[in-house]
Amino acid sequence: MIEVKVSSIRASLMSEHRVVILKDVNAERYLPIWIGPYEAEAIALRLQNREVARPLTHDLLNNVIHKMGGEVSHITVTDLRDDTFFGRITVRLNGRQVEIDSRPSDAIALAVRANVPIFVEENVMAQAGVAPEADVSEEVSGEELSPFREFIDSLNLDDLPVQ
């Protein structure tokens, strides 16, 4: 398993969906996972240490686990099938480990609240992980990038959550 951390959350310009970017803690590899806006907001709120008046669903789940005598151990992105990611929440309860099926977005929102490690199975990272290219400026002239650069410069990123 590969330990990762939440690197950032990005917004799609074409839909309401967001992308959570998980970064391998030991290498320059990233795993982008499309998630819904509510899960993105739940993750971003916690990463920014913003308080809410009442517990969100992921806060509730964390509270229930603790009140029942359990403790979230870690979460894992376990599989990728038909463009769908799968995850598990691992809870320590009464001297044993219980694995709970979960969408990765919900598991990540819980992990940032419980302050526990996030892991990705090696086969998932091999299928969907990306590594940054070598210095692109050496391979492509600035002239070829100018339409892309103009587009990027026109974006208003002030409303996006930043870690």
Beta strands, then each sheet from edge to edge (+ up, - down):
strand 1: 2-11
strand 2: 18-24
strand 3: 30-35
strand 4: 71-81
strand 5: 84-93
strand 6: 96-102
strand 7: 118-120
sheet 1: 3+ 2- 1+ 7- 4- 5+ 6-
end
